[in-house]
């Protein structure tokens, strides 16, 4: 083992390290972009296949959950094929799956194609993270991780903008077709520049943890079905939801037991002995859930409640990218004057503040009311994701990086998938709560209600023909306004929940140890 560690520490790339990480950065951008590029196109996809908005969410969650299943197998495939070969295979599968998404003729076909996309793309982000951590040291590592952090944060934010523009100006299949040329360019760059360190090259007698993979599937597939269909089935009032939940819980327990007992597990859980890794990974799971869930519902709020088209709803989220870029400039400019912990605390405050500001919106807003919270949110993402990701892995050995980044991205992706699924339930349930509260005011004993219904009835009497019909129509108008108001309140409450979750994470920053200052 010591010899492996020594080789891991001594290995240096033979060429320019920035050229070496170019293909993995491009692939990571493409993968992260596709986490959200379909968000603003969901109404169009749902309309194309004549399905509900809830069913169209499967286009997002199938991608994320398929990624979760493959991520733990990254270490095995890197040893079985060599990391460079596995990386190129992953990009190839992702590219072909993107083409299949574009030519899909049914909701079932696109969900399967998106799952295949997730299978191919799952390896891209963890390998990019481990390559950046291994290829560079010292100050250069900080710069490389800053680039990685920018790609991981900005790509999901740019996704709705690009997806909206393409959907409005061409058609939604092209949001997937654009991956095809990019994917083949990425493969060519990887073949030319990417190198494998000794511990990531093809090895002999590599065995797959088949039982671990089986339990992983038994855990994640039923879990995703529960989260996606639970709200429609009234959750645990449906026996089949109860059974699937039991199966998922059993699979999760047996998966972790198998990983502890197996000699060659899919993931090595000993990295959780590192307190930085354990705490940082837990924080990143929640932050990623908030990020992807907010990116899933904000375009819906803008399109369904405010009448934005796909492009404008994507453009309204663009300030997040500007905020992230601004934060990166600050991060690089201040250098070692501020510790990573301080950055993380400021970032969580920004995330919470941005979420709370989004929770104060109403239907009579101007674009700045959306732009400012998103800008603050973008600043917070950089100031949290980059320091926490770096601190969580900084105390690990180089030969642990591939396994650690794979496990971390597995849990982050599960968090994102669960957040994306649950947020639809949160909107539905909060809407019911607010509707129940508001409907109590719709009675004739309320002078405001009586005044409003009389005003509407008088304005509709010529159309209705008599006072009885006009009063009935006025009541329907007021009830539709109540539904709209309760739905808006549900969105606002959800954003406030996100804000509170970010504020709760602040004390956990003090548990992270290691490098105290960010260096140029």
TIZA-165196 format. One line per field, with one value per residue (C-alpha): residue in three letters; z, y negated, x negated. Coordinates in pm, 1 decimal, decimal comma, always signed. Last residue first. Example, Ala and Ser with C-alpha at 12.3 -4.5 7.8 and 13.67 -1.06 7.14 Angstrom:
BEGIN
resn <- [SER|ALA] $
up <- [+714,0|+780,0] $
north <- [+106,0|+450,0] $
east <- [-1367,0|-1230,0] $
end
This chain:
BEGIN
resn <- [UNK|UNK|UNK|UNK|UNK|UNK|UNK|UNK|UNK|UNK|UNK|UNK|UNK|UNK|UNK|UNK|UNK|UNK|UNK|UNK|UNK|UNK|UNK|UNK|UNK|UNK|UNK|UNK|UNK|UNK|UNK|UNK|UNK|UNK|UNK|UNK|UNK|UNK|UNK|UNK|UNK|UNK|UNK|UNK|UNK|UNK|UNK|UNK|UNK|UNK|UNK|UNK|UNK|UNK|UNK|UNK|UNK|UNK|UNK|UNK|UNK|UNK|UNK|UNK|UNK|UNK|UNK|UNK|UNK|UNK|UNK|UNK|UNK|UNK|UNK|UNK|UNK|UNK|UNK|UNK|UNK|UNK|UNK|UNK|UNK|UNK|UNK|UNK|UNK|UNK|UNK|UNK|UNK|UNK|UNK|UNK|UNK|UNK|UNK|UNK|UNK|UNK|UNK|UNK|UNK|UNK|UNK|UNK|UNK|UNK|UNK|UNK|UNK|UNK|UNK|UNK|UNK|UNK|UNK|UNK|UNK|UNK|UNK|UNK|UNK|UNK|UNK|UNK|UNK|UNK|UNK|UNK|UNK|UNK|UNK|UNK|UNK|UNK|UNK|UNK|UNK|UNK|UNK|UNK|UNK|UNK|UNK|UNK|UNK|UNK|UNK|UNK|UNK|UNK|UNK|UNK|UNK|UNK|UNK|UNK|UNK|UNK|UNK|UNK|UNK|UNK|UNK|UNK|UNK|UNK|UNK|UNK|UNK|UNK|UNK|UNK|UNK|UNK|UNK|UNK|UNK|UNK|UNK|UNK|UNK|UNK|UNK|UNK|UNK|UNK|UNK|UNK|UNK|UNK|UNK|UNK|UNK|UNK|UNK|UNK|UNK|UNK|UNK|UNK|UNK|UNK|UNK|UNK|UNK|UNK|UNK|UNK|UNK|UNK|UNK|UNK|UNK|UNK|UNK|UNK|UNK|UNK|UNK|UNK|UNK|UNK|UNK|UNK|UNK|UNK|UNK|UNK|UNK|UNK|UNK|UNK|UNK|UNK|UNK|UNK|UNK|UNK|UNK|UNK|UNK|UNK|UNK|UNK|UNK|UNK|UNK|UNK|UNK|UNK|UNK|UNK|UNK|UNK|UNK|UNK|UNK|UNK|UNK|UNK|UNK|UNK|UNK|UNK|UNK|UNK|UNK|UNK|UNK|UNK|UNK|UNK|UNK|UNK|UNK|UNK|UNK|UNK|UNK|UNK|UNK|UNK|UNK|UNK|UNK|UNK|UNK|UNK|UNK|UNK|UNK|UNK|UNK|UNK|UNK|UNK|UNK|UNK|UNK|UNK|UNK|UNK|UNK|UNK|UNK|UNK|UNK|UNK|UNK|UNK|UNK|UNK|UNK|UNK|UNK|UNK|UNK|UNK|UNK|UNK|UNK|UNK|UNK|UNK|UNK|UNK|UNK|UNK|UNK|UNK|UNK|UNK|UNK|UNK|UNK|UNK|UNK|UNK|UNK|UNK|UNK|UNK|UNK|UNK|UNK|UNK|UNK|UNK|UNK|UNK|UNK|UNK|UNK|UNK|UNK|UNK|UNK|UNK|UNK|UNK|UNK|UNK|UNK|UNK|UNK|UNK|UNK|UNK|UNK|UNK|UNK|UNK|UNK|UNK|UNK|UNK|UNK|UNK|UNK|UNK|UNK|UNK|UNK|UNK|UNK|UNK|UNK|UNK|UNK|UNK|UNK|UNK|UNK|UNK|UNK|UNK|UNK|UNK|UNK|UNK|UNK|UNK|UNK|UNK|UNK|UNK|UNK|UNK|UNK|UNK|UNK|UNK|UNK|UNK|UNK|UNK|UNK|UNK|UNK|UNK|UNK|UNK|UNK|UNK|UNK|UNK|UNK|UNK|UNK|UNK|UNK|UNK|UNK|UNK|UNK|UNK|UNK|UNK|UNK|UNK|UNK|UNK|UNK|UNK|UNK|UNK|UNK|UNK|UNK|UNK|UNK|UNK|UNK|UNK|UNK|UNK|UNK|UNK|UNK|UNK|UNK|UNK|UNK|UNK|UNK|UNK|UNK|UNK|UNK|UNK|UNK|UNK|UNK|UNK|UNK|UNK|UNK|UNK|UNK|UNK|UNK|UNK|UNK|UNK|UNK|UNK|UNK|UNK|UNK|UNK|UNK|UNK|UNK|UNK|UNK|UNK|UNK|UNK|UNK|UNK|UNK|UNK|UNK|UNK|UNK|UNK|UNK|UNK|UNK|UNK|UNK|UNK|UNK|UNK|UNK|UNK] $
up <- [-550,8|-211,5|-11,9|+359,6|+635,2|+486,9|+706,7|+930,1|+874,0|+1190,0|+1193,1|+860,6|+1031,9|+1216,8|+881,0|+759,3|+932,3|+730,7|+407,1|+515,2|+622,8|+274,8|+100,2|+322,9|+226,5|-140,7|-75,8|+106,4|-191,4|-439,5|-221,4|-185,7|-566,8|-578,5|-310,5|-506,6|-832,6|-664,6|-489,4|-818,8|-971,5|-674,7|-730,4|-1095,2|-1011,0|-758,4|-1015,9|-1259,8|-1001,4|-918,7|-1290,8|-1322,5|-1031,7|-1135,9|-1483,5|-1845,0|-1786,0|-2023,1|-1924,8|-1558,9|-1567,7|-1433,1|-1164,0|-1055,3|-1035,6|-808,2|-599,0|-559,7|-448,4|-192,4|-41,4|-20,5|+146,1|+386,4|+503,3|+636,1|+278,2|+271,8|+91,0|+382,5|+483,0|+131,2|+208,1|+475,2|+289,9|-26,9|+162,6|+288,1|-50,9|-223,8|+35,3|-51,6|-429,0|-419,0|-169,7|-380,1|-685,2|-469,3|-363,2|-702,8|-770,5|-412,9|-433,4|-760,0|-628,2|-308,6|-505,2|-725,3|-421,7|-272,3|-587,4|-635,8|-295,2|-359,7|-692,7|-547,7|-267,8|-493,5|-746,3|-475,1|-253,1|-446,8|-400,3|-21,8|+163,3|+383,8|+105,5|+8,4|+212,6|+226,8|-153,6|-201,6|+89,5|-40,6|-398,7|-327,4|-64,5|-196,4|-552,7|-471,8|-254,5|-532,4|-757,3|-492,7|-457,9|-835,8|-829,4|-553,8|-756,2|-1093,4|-981,3|-817,9|-1090,5|-1354,9|-1217,2|-980,2|-947,3|-911,8|-575,4|-454,7|-89,3|-107,3|-378,1|-121,4|+131,1|-118,5|-197,4|+174,2|+249,7|-39,1|+51,9|+417,2|+302,4|+85,4|+362,6|+592,0|+321,4|+237,2|+605,4|+636,9|+330,5|+498,9|+372,7|+295,2|+104,0|-237,5|-234,2|-613,7|-691,0|-470,3|-566,5|-933,7|-861,1|-673,8|-973,6|-1203,0|-969,6|-948,4|-1325,3|-1353,1|-1102,5|-1297,8|-1585,5|-1405,3|-1572,5|-1906,1|-1864,4|-1796,4|-2088,5|-2323,3|-2226,5|-2241,0|-1936,4|-1840,2|-1474,5|-1295,9|-1533,9|-1706,9|-1426,3|-1155,1|-1377,3|-1454,7|-1076,8|-995,0|-1141,2|-1078,1|-714,5|-684,6|-852,2|-621,6|-300,2|-352,7|-437,3|-114,3|+87,5|-55,5|-36,1|+339,8|+397,8|+180,9|+376,3|+713,9|+616,6|+410,4|+678,8|+949,3|+763,4|+877,1|+592,4|+355,7|+497,4|+294,4|+0,0|-292,5|-527,0|-275,7|-325,5|+3,2|+77,8|+442,3|+461,5|+110,5|+163,7|+480,9|+294,1|+14,2|+254,1|+438,9|+118,2|-39,5|+270,3|+267,8|-103,3|-58,1|+239,4|+41,7|-254,2|-25,4|+128,3|-213,4|-328,0|-27,9|-118,1|+191,4|+226,7|-43,5|-182,4|-511,6|-712,9|-438,9|-421,5|-796,5|-834,3|-480,0|-460,6|-813,8|-724,3|-412,8|-605,3|-846,7|-582,9|-326,3|-537,2|-786,9|-512,1|-372,7|-711,8|-753,8|-411,7|-496,4|-820,4|-664,0|-989,0|-997,6|-1135,5|-1211,9|-1415,9|-1411,8|-1664,4|-1540,6|-1259,0|-995,5|-1234,4|-1338,5|-1659,3|-1917,6|-2115,5|-2399,3|-2741,3|-2678,0|-2440,9|-2699,8|-2965,3|-2723,0|-2625,6|-2989,9|-3036,2|-2741,0|-2850,6|-3194,1|-3041,8|-2740,7|-2957,6|-3050,6|-2694,8|-2668,6|-3035,8|-2947,9|-2787,3|-3106,3|-3296,2|-3170,0|-2858,4|-2752,5|-2832,4|-2633,1|-2338,2|-2324,6|-2344,2|-2060,8|-1858,2|-1881,3|-1801,5|-1429,9|-1445,5|-1624,9|-1384,9|-1069,2|-1193,5|-1443,1|-1185,0|-930,7|-1180,3|-1268,0|-898,6|-841,9|-1104,8|-944,5|-598,2|-738,7|-897,2|-553,7|-400,3|-620,8|-958,8|-1154,2|-867,5|-745,3|-1099,2|-1217,8|-912,9|-982,8|-1355,6|-1281,1|-1047,8|-1307,9|-1611,2|-1470,3|-1454,5|-1812,7|-1983,4|-1738,9|-1711,2|-2087,6|-2083,4|-1827,0|-2056,1|-2341,6|-2123,2|-2024,5|-2387,8|-2505,2|-2238,5|-2313,7|-2676,9|-3020,0|-2915,1|-3189,5|-2968,5|-2672,1|-2902,1|-3010,9|-2648,8|-2583,2|-2857,2|-2696,6|-2342,4|-2459,9|-2636,6|-2337,9|-2108,3|-2345,0|-2361,1|-1980,6|-1952,9|-2193,4|-2001,0|-1662,5|-1760,0|-1869,0|-1561,9|-1311,3|-1420,7|-1456,5|-1094,0|-954,7|-1155,0|-1031,5|-748,1|-1006,3|-1223,1|-1008,4|-917,7|-1282,5|-1358,4|-1075,8|-1215,4|-1572,6|-1466,5|-1244,6|-1516,5|-1787,4|-1505,1|-1432,5|-1746,2|-1547,8|-1303,2|-1590,5|-1727,2|-2050,3|-2409,0|-2565,2|-2736,4|-2465,9|-2186,9|-2387,6|-2443,5|-2074,2|-1980,9|-2205,8|-1924,8|-1722,4|-2013,8|-1982,3|-1607,8|-1551,7|-1915,5|-1837,1|-1570,2|-1824,7|-2097,1|-1851,6|-1708,6|-2059,1|-2137,5|-1804,1|-1860,0|-2210,3|-2091,7|-1781,9|-1968,0|-2156,7|-1822,4|-1703,4|-1990,0|-2076,6|-1893,6|-1604,5|-1260,1|-1042,0|-718,2|-470,2|-629,4|-667,9|-296,4|-213,1|-421,5|-257,8|+85,1|+0,0] $
north <- [-3253,0|-3096,1|-3038,1|-3028,8|-2777,8|-2451,6|-2167,2|-2143,0|-2149,5|-2141,6|-2521,2|-2506,5|-2293,4|-2601,2|-2755,8|-2457,8|-2572,3|-2896,3|-2697,4|-2486,7|-2804,5|-2953,0|-2637,6|-2639,6|-3004,4|-2908,7|-2647,1|-2898,9|-3136,2|-2863,6|-2761,1|-3125,2|-3148,5|-2837,7|-2982,5|-3308,1|-3133,2|-2912,4|-3216,1|-3405,2|-3110,5|-3121,0|-3492,4|-3435,6|-3141,8|-3354,5|-3629,9|-3375,8|-3264,5|-3626,9|-3697,2|-3394,6|-3505,7|-3871,4|-3809,4|-3801,7|-3667,5|-3903,0|-4214,5|-4116,3|-4067,2|-4406,8|-4402,7|-4053,0|-4154,1|-4450,1|-4245,6|-3971,7|-4226,8|-4400,7|-4073,1|-3940,5|-4259,9|-4260,4|-3902,4|-3770,1|-3673,9|-3400,2|-3352,6|-3427,0|-3060,2|-2978,6|-3143,3|-2900,4|-2585,4|-2724,3|-2794,2|-2436,0|-2289,1|-2499,2|-2390,1|-2029,6|-2068,4|-2288,7|-2055,2|-1751,7|-1908,2|-1992,8|-1630,5|-1503,7|-1766,7|-1742,0|-1362,2|-1378,3|-1644,7|-1451,8|-1132,5|-1328,8|-1463,2|-1113,1|-964,1|-1269,8|-1212,7|-841,4|-909,5|-1191,3|-961,3|-661,8|-868,7|-1071,4|-786,3|-736,1|-1105,9|-1078,4|-1253,5|-1565,4|-1806,5|-1614,8|-1783,0|-2111,3|-2142,5|-2060,5|-2288,9|-2579,3|-2552,2|-2474,3|-2742,6|-3070,3|-2970,2|-2892,8|-3202,1|-3440,0|-3270,7|-3305,3|-3677,4|-3714,4|-3509,9|-3727,7|-4043,7|-3921,7|-3818,0|-4144,4|-4320,8|-4178,8|-4368,5|-4223,0|-4237,3|-3860,3|-3845,2|-3769,9|-3739,9|-3379,0|-3473,8|-3712,7|-3425,6|-3206,3|-3481,1|-3546,3|-3177,1|-3130,4|-3451,1|-3346,6|-3005,1|-3172,5|-3406,5|-3104,7|-2909,3|-3195,7|-3236,6|-2866,8|-2881,2|-3149,2|-3506,5|-3704,0|-3415,7|-3528,3|-3832,4|-3852,2|-3484,9|-3447,3|-3792,3|-3700,9|-3369,1|-3551,5|-3776,1|-3472,2|-3302,3|-3618,8|-3650,1|-3286,6|-3339,4|-3651,5|-3415,4|-3285,9|-3546,8|-3443,1|-3092,1|-3229,1|-3467,6|-3185,4|-2948,9|-3212,2|-3416,3|-3426,3|-3520,4|-3223,0|-2929,3|-3043,3|-3227,0|-2981,0|-2684,7|-2837,4|-2876,0|-2521,2|-2303,5|-2546,0|-2569,4|-2189,3|-2161,7|-2412,2|-2312,1|-1943,1|-2034,3|-2233,4|-1944,1|-1686,0|-1930,5|-1969,9|-1595,5|-1560,9|-1831,6|-1671,1|-1321,6|-1434,5|-1669,3|-1405,8|-1150,2|-815,0|-856,7|-767,9|-414,2|-367,3|-221,2|-218,2|+66,4|+309,3|+533,4|+723,3|+706,9|+656,5|+277,2|+235,2|+525,5|+363,7|+34,9|+204,7|+420,4|+112,2|-75,6|+224,6|+274,9|-91,9|-75,0|+244,7|+96,4|-218,5|-11,7|+175,8|-143,0|-303,1|+12,8|-10,0|-365,5|-572,1|-603,4|-867,4|-1003,0|-814,6|-1132,2|-1260,4|-932,9|-901,5|-1068,7|-1017,0|-654,8|-577,0|-724,7|-509,8|-197,6|-250,4|-361,0|-80,1|+230,4|+87,6|+39,3|+383,2|+539,1|+331,4|+442,5|+804,6|+776,7|+620,7|+620,9|+795,4|+671,0|+948,4|+729,6|+352,3|+75,0|-251,7|-470,4|-386,0|-457,9|-801,0|-803,6|-1077,0|-1291,0|-1504,0|-1346,7|-1085,5|-1321,7|-1599,9|-1370,2|-1241,0|-1598,5|-1698,7|-1396,4|-1504,5|-1867,3|-1760,4|-1545,1|-1759,8|-2018,1|-1750,2|-1742,3|-2101,7|-2057,2|-1830,8|-2137,6|-2330,2|-2609,7|-2967,6|-2915,6|-2580,7|-2684,8|-3007,6|-2834,1|-2547,4|-2787,0|-3000,6|-2699,8|-2531,9|-2842,6|-2789,3|-2418,7|-2508,7|-2790,7|-2582,1|-2276,2|-2479,9|-2745,1|-2479,6|-2304,9|-2634,1|-2715,4|-2360,2|-2420,7|-2752,2|-2595,6|-2306,9|-2554,4|-2713,0|-2385,6|-2077,5|-1997,0|-1677,6|-1481,1|-1726,0|-1829,2|-1467,0|-1369,4|-1641,9|-1567,0|-1196,6|-1266,6|-1495,4|-1268,1|-923,9|-969,2|-1091,5|-758,0|-614,5|-950,7|-971,7|-617,0|-736,4|-1027,5|-781,0|-571,0|-881,8|-995,2|-661,6|-644,4|-998,4|-900,5|-964,2|-1028,1|-1172,8|-1431,1|-1197,7|-937,2|-1194,7|-1269,6|-896,2|-871,8|-1156,7|-1019,8|-675,6|-830,7|-1051,2|-747,5|-543,8|-827,2|-842,0|-465,6|-463,5|-739,8|-580,5|-238,0|+31,1|+256,7|+23,5|-282,5|-64,2|+52,2|-299,6|-436,3|-173,0|-392,5|-658,7|-423,3|-397,4|-767,8|-869,8|-668,0|-858,1|-1199,9|-1130,9|-956,5|-1258,9|-1521,2|-1354,2|-1206,3|-1563,8|-1526,6|-1308,1|-1592,6|-1838,2|-1608,2|-1409,8|-1478,4|-1371,9|-1702,4|-1902,6|-1748,0|-1815,8|-2177,6|-2226,3|-2058,3|-2285,4|-2523,8|-2239,9|-2053,3|-2233,4|-2159,9|-1848,0|-1869,0|-2163,1|-1958,0|-1684,9|-1926,0|-2131,9|-1815,7|-1697,4|-2028,4|-2022,8|-1661,5|-1744,6|-2049,4|-1881,9|-1755,1|-2083,1|-2261,2|-1998,1|-2079,7|-1750,5|-1458,9|-1466,6|-1417,5|-1107,5|-1120,2|-1134,2|-848,7|-646,7|-684,7|-593,4|-279,4|-183,8|-239,6|+0,0] $
east <- [+378,4|+427,5|+743,7|+660,9|+732,1|+618,6|+737,6|+1043,1|+1418,5|+1632,5|+1670,6|+1855,1|+2121,1|+2249,8|+2360,0|+2566,7|+2888,2|+2883,3|+2885,6|+3185,5|+3370,2|+3326,7|+3449,4|+3760,5|+3810,4|+3800,2|+4068,8|+4287,8|+4271,3|+4362,4|+4658,4|+4767,0|+4779,3|+4996,7|+5227,6|+5258,7|+5342,8|+5599,7|+5750,8|+5765,5|+5949,4|+6190,6|+6252,9|+6335,0|+6561,2|+6749,2|+6794,3|+6934,2|+7193,9|+7280,5|+7327,0|+7556,3|+7776,0|+7774,8|+7915,7|+7799,4|+7449,0|+7266,4|+7458,5|+7433,5|+7057,8|+6944,7|+7213,0|+7108,7|+6741,7|+6819,4|+7059,0|+6796,7|+6535,7|+6757,8|+6877,4|+6519,5|+6395,1|+6690,9|+6620,5|+6950,1|+7040,5|+6779,1|+6449,1|+6214,2|+6200,7|+6076,9|+5742,6|+5629,0|+5728,6|+5571,9|+5248,7|+5230,7|+5324,6|+5057,6|+4803,4|+4885,9|+4853,5|+4542,7|+4373,1|+4463,9|+4300,7|+3998,0|+3969,5|+3858,9|+3593,2|+3463,7|+3451,2|+3257,8|+3020,6|+2954,8|+2896,4|+2654,6|+2469,6|+2450,2|+2303,6|+2080,8|+1925,9|+1880,0|+1709,7|+1496,4|+1380,6|+1310,6|+1115,7|+938,7|+818,6|+493,5|+418,5|+441,3|+722,0|+685,7|+784,9|+1096,4|+1372,1|+1179,6|+1176,2|+1544,3|+1640,7|+1431,5|+1562,4|+1928,7|+1989,8|+1845,9|+1929,4|+2293,9|+2335,3|+2240,3|+2496,2|+2770,7|+2694,1|+2730,4|+3051,5|+3194,4|+3110,3|+3240,8|+3590,3|+3694,4|+3496,3|+3730,7|+4031,9|+4289,0|+4667,9|+4726,2|+4549,3|+4197,5|+4089,6|+3968,3|+3721,5|+3568,8|+3552,0|+3367,1|+3116,8|+3058,3|+3007,8|+2767,5|+2582,3|+2551,0|+2428,7|+2165,6|+2046,8|+2004,3|+1821,2|+1587,0|+1507,8|+1432,8|+1208,0|+1002,1|+979,6|+663,9|+507,7|+627,0|+852,7|+851,5|+913,7|+1220,4|+1344,5|+1320,5|+1493,3|+1769,0|+1830,5|+1851,8|+2100,3|+2311,1|+2311,6|+2417,9|+2696,4|+2790,1|+2887,3|+3197,6|+3421,8|+3271,8|+3411,4|+3759,4|+3719,5|+3617,6|+3898,4|+4173,9|+4272,3|+4642,3|+4595,3|+4751,2|+4698,7|+4379,8|+4198,5|+4299,5|+4213,3|+3871,7|+3811,3|+3923,2|+3645,0|+3355,9|+3464,5|+3465,1|+3124,8|+2953,4|+3134,3|+3052,7|+2692,8|+2663,5|+2808,9|+2569,9|+2276,2|+2323,7|+2319,0|+2009,1|+1828,2|+1906,4|+1793,5|+1493,8|+1367,4|+1419,1|+1206,5|+1342,7|+1590,9|+1306,1|+1331,9|+1649,7|+1465,9|+1704,1|+1791,8|+1645,8|+1341,8|+1302,0|+1675,5|+1779,6|+1818,2|+1957,4|+2197,2|+2336,2|+2382,1|+2575,0|+2777,5|+2904,6|+2986,8|+3159,9|+3373,6|+3473,6|+3561,6|+3765,1|+3951,8|+4025,7|+4145,6|+4384,1|+4524,0|+4569,2|+4751,7|+4986,4|+5101,5|+5185,9|+4811,2|+4782,8|+5111,0|+5051,1|+4985,0|+4750,8|+4560,0|+4501,1|+4161,0|+4032,7|+4144,8|+4022,8|+3682,6|+3655,5|+3759,7|+3466,8|+3212,1|+3208,0|+3265,1|+3014,4|+2754,1|+2828,7|+2749,5|+2431,4|+2310,1|+2386,2|+2192,3|+1880,4|+1686,8|+1350,9|+1019,2|+772,7|+537,3|+513,6|+571,7|+426,6|+557,7|+291,3|+3,7|+137,4|+344,1|+299,1|+545,3|+402,4|+460,1|+730,3|+908,0|+909,9|+1059,9|+1324,4|+1419,5|+1459,2|+1687,7|+1901,5|+1923,8|+2046,8|+2326,3|+2414,9|+2592,6|+2850,5|+2985,3|+3106,2|+3191,8|+3485,4|+3659,7|+3725,1|+3546,3|+3583,0|+3798,4|+3651,9|+3293,7|+3325,5|+3492,0|+3242,2|+2948,7|+3084,1|+3206,5|+2863,4|+2658,4|+2723,3|+2641,2|+2313,9|+2218,0|+2175,5|+1987,8|+1783,1|+1690,9|+1597,7|+1370,6|+1201,7|+1156,3|+1031,8|+764,0|+666,5|+645,2|+441,5|+198,2|+142,0|+29,2|+39,5|+188,7|+257,4|+410,1|+678,6|+774,7|+790,9|+1001,8|+1257,9|+1270,9|+1312,2|+1603,9|+1769,8|+1740,6|+1818,5|+2194,2|+2217,3|+2266,7|+2519,3|+2696,4|+2734,0|+2871,0|+3127,3|+3210,3|+3262,8|+3493,6|+3694,8|+3697,7|+3834,8|+4104,6|+4223,7|+4266,9|+4110,0|+3751,1|+3526,4|+3356,6|+3316,8|+3157,0|+2896,5|+2815,1|+2782,1|+2518,3|+2321,0|+2345,3|+2235,4|+1932,4|+1844,5|+1851,6|+1636,7|+1381,4|+1364,2|+1336,9|+1043,4|+864,2|+934,6|+801,3|+1043,8|+1077,3|+910,1|+1107,7|+1417,0|+1391,7|+1332,0|+1625,6|+1870,3|+1999,4|+2100,7|+2307,9|+2622,3|+2625,6|+2599,2|+2911,6|+3081,2|+2992,1|+3099,5|+3420,5|+3492,7|+3491,4|+3702,7|+3909,3|+4024,8|+4243,1|+4482,8|+4554,1|+4605,4|+4874,1|+4839,4|+4944,1|+4610,4|+4533,5|+4711,4|+4503,0|+4185,9|+4294,5|+4379,6|+4047,1|+3838,2|+3743,0|+3591,9|+3428,8|+3094,4|+3085,0|+2873,1|+2764,8|+2536,6|+2359,0|+2276,5|+2158,5|+1953,7|+1800,4|+1707,9|+1536,7|+1352,6|+1244,1|+1118,0|+915,8|+766,9|+458,2|+414,2|+386,5|+137,6|-103,5|-268,5|-432,9|-188,7|-347,2|-336,7|-537,4|-246,4|-56,1|-373,0|-440,4|-81,2|-105,7|-434,4|-280,9|+0,0] $
end
